[in-house]
Amino acid sequence: MVGVDDGAFGRGEAFAPIAAVVVSSPSYVEAVRRSRVRVDGTDGTEAVVALVRSTSAIDGIRALLVDGAVVGGFNVLDLDRLHEALGIPVVAVTRRPPDFPRIHAALRTWFGTDADRRWKLLRAHRLFRVPTGEQPILAAAVGCRATDATRLVQRTTVRGYWPEPLRLAHLIASAGSPPRPSRAEGIKERSPVRESGL
């Protein structure tokens, strides 16, 4: 399967790095690719599709894992479009329940006429609980049942509760970036979208 996540980026930067890591369960790395998306832009879905297709292992990929439904701030992913374009199940996971009222308010404040489109994408799929060896996480799935998505997440979790393809994708996307504050203090983590659980 392939995990896609964005990396650290600073306030005022136009682009955020993203990475795709193809992993044979549970942790054997087959391929790695990097790209970028516009911060708070609308190119996230197309960028993820192109990134996954660029991997040499595309024919063997059985599912796509993404960290939340956004990359690069509020660059919202269309999970249905990802599923249709790649022809594989898509599972978006998040560490905690999203604060949807806060997210909706932020969208209306910052995105004007495009707020409704982004909001609909964020609310398109129901979140369900995924038990792990530690704290449970939440997921939304397109192209597979919740039970299949749960097994996929559990099968790719090597340590703790977070799937290994996503852990690696975040590390690789962040590699080469200028030193930033720690993850707990970083700009990405303090953004409304990250504080809200997406």
N, C-alpha and C positions, 0 to 999 in steps of 0.2 A: 504494500500500500504506500501512498505518498502523503506526507504531512507538509502543510504549508502554513507559515507564520511570518509576520513582519518582525523587524528588529528595532532596536532603539533608534530614536530620531529626536532632534532637538527642536525647541520652539523656534518658529520662523523658517524652518527648512521646508523647501518646496516638495521634496521627495522623501519617501521612507523606503528602506530596503525590505525585500521579501526573499524568502528562500523556500525551495522545495527539496525534500529529502525522501528518496524512495527506499523503503525498508522492507526486507523479508522478515516476517514476524519471528521472534519479537524484536530483534535489535541489529540484524545484519544489514549494513548500509550498502545499497546497490548503486545509487546515483545521487548527485547533489547539483542543484542549479540555483543561481541567484538572479534577481532582477530588481525592479523598483516600481513603486506606485506613487501617484501624486497624493500628497497629504490632503485629506478631506476631499479628494477628487471623486471622479466617477469611473475611473479606469480599472478598478480593482478586479472585477469579474474577468474582464478580458485579459488582464495581466496574469491572473492565476491560470487561466486556460492555456495561454501561450507558454507559461513556465512549465506546467505539467507536461504539455505536449513536447517540450524541448528535451525531456529526459530520454535517455537511450532505452529506458525500461518501460516505455509507455504501453506497449502491447501486453505486458505482464501485470500491470497495475490493476488491482481489484477494487480499490476504494480510495477516496480522498478524505483526509482528516484536516479540518481547519480549526484554528484557535479563535473561536467566536465567529461572528458574522461580519466583522469589519477588519480592515487592514489600514495602516496609515491614518489613524484618527477615526474620522467618520466616513471613510471610503467603504461604503456598505456593499457586501457581496450578495449577489443573486444566486442563492443556493440551487434554485430550479434550473437556472441557465447553466451553472457549472455541471449539474447532473446531465442535462441534455447535450451539452457540447462535448463532454468527455465520455459519456456513456457508462459511467460507473457510479455507485452509490456515493453520496456526500454526507459526512457526519461533522457537524460543528459542535464543539464542546466548549464549556465555560466553567470556571471555577466556582462561581457563586450566582445566585439569582440576579438577573438584571433589574436595575431600578428603572422600570419603564417610564414612570411619570417624569423623572429627572431627564432621561434620554429624550423623551418627547419635547420637553421644554427646551433643551439644548438645540435640538433640530430646528424648532420654530424660531429660536433666537438667531441662529447662525446661517440657516440655509434657505430662508424665504420660500419661494415657490417650489423649490426642490425638496422641502422638508417632508411633504406627504409621500413622495415616491420612496424616499429612504425609510420612512417609518413603516410603510407597507412591506418592504423587503425584510425589515427587522422582525416584524410580527407575522410573517408568512407561515411559520412552522412552530408547532407546539414543542416546548421543552419538556424533557422527561428526565427522571433521576437515574443516574448510572452508579450502582454500588461499586466501590473499589476496596482495596485492602486497607485504605485509610479513610480520608474524608470523601463523601460522595461528590460527584460532579454532575453537571447538567449537560444534556445534548439535544440537538435537533437533527433529524435524519431525513434525507430525500433519496428515494430509490431503494430503500431497504426498510425492514421492520425495526421497531425499537429494540426488540430482542437481539437481532443481528448486529445492530449498532453497538449495543452493550457488550456483546461478545468481542467485537472488533476492538473496542477501547480496552477491555480487560486483557485481551491477548497481546496487545502492544505495550502494555504498562510493565516496565522492567523493575522499577523501584518507585515507591511512593504511590501516587494516584494519577500522575499525568502521563499520557501516552508518549512513548519514546520518540516517534517521528516528529511530534510537535516540539518536544524539548530540544531535539537536535536542530530543527528548522529555525527556532528562535536564536539559538547560539550561533548558527551559521549566518543568518541574516544580520546579526549584530556584529559579526567579526569584521574587523577593519574600520569600524566606526571610531571616531575620536572618543577618548575616555569620557564617560558620562557618570552621573551619580548612580548609586546602587539601584537595583531593580525596585526596591521598596521606596526609593526616593526619586526615581527617574521621572523625566517629563512625560514619557509615554504613560507611566503608571498614574500620574496625577491628572491626566486628561479626563474630562467628564465621561467619555466612553469607557475608559478602563476602570474608573472608580465605580461605574454603574454596573459592571459585571459582564460587559460584552467582550 
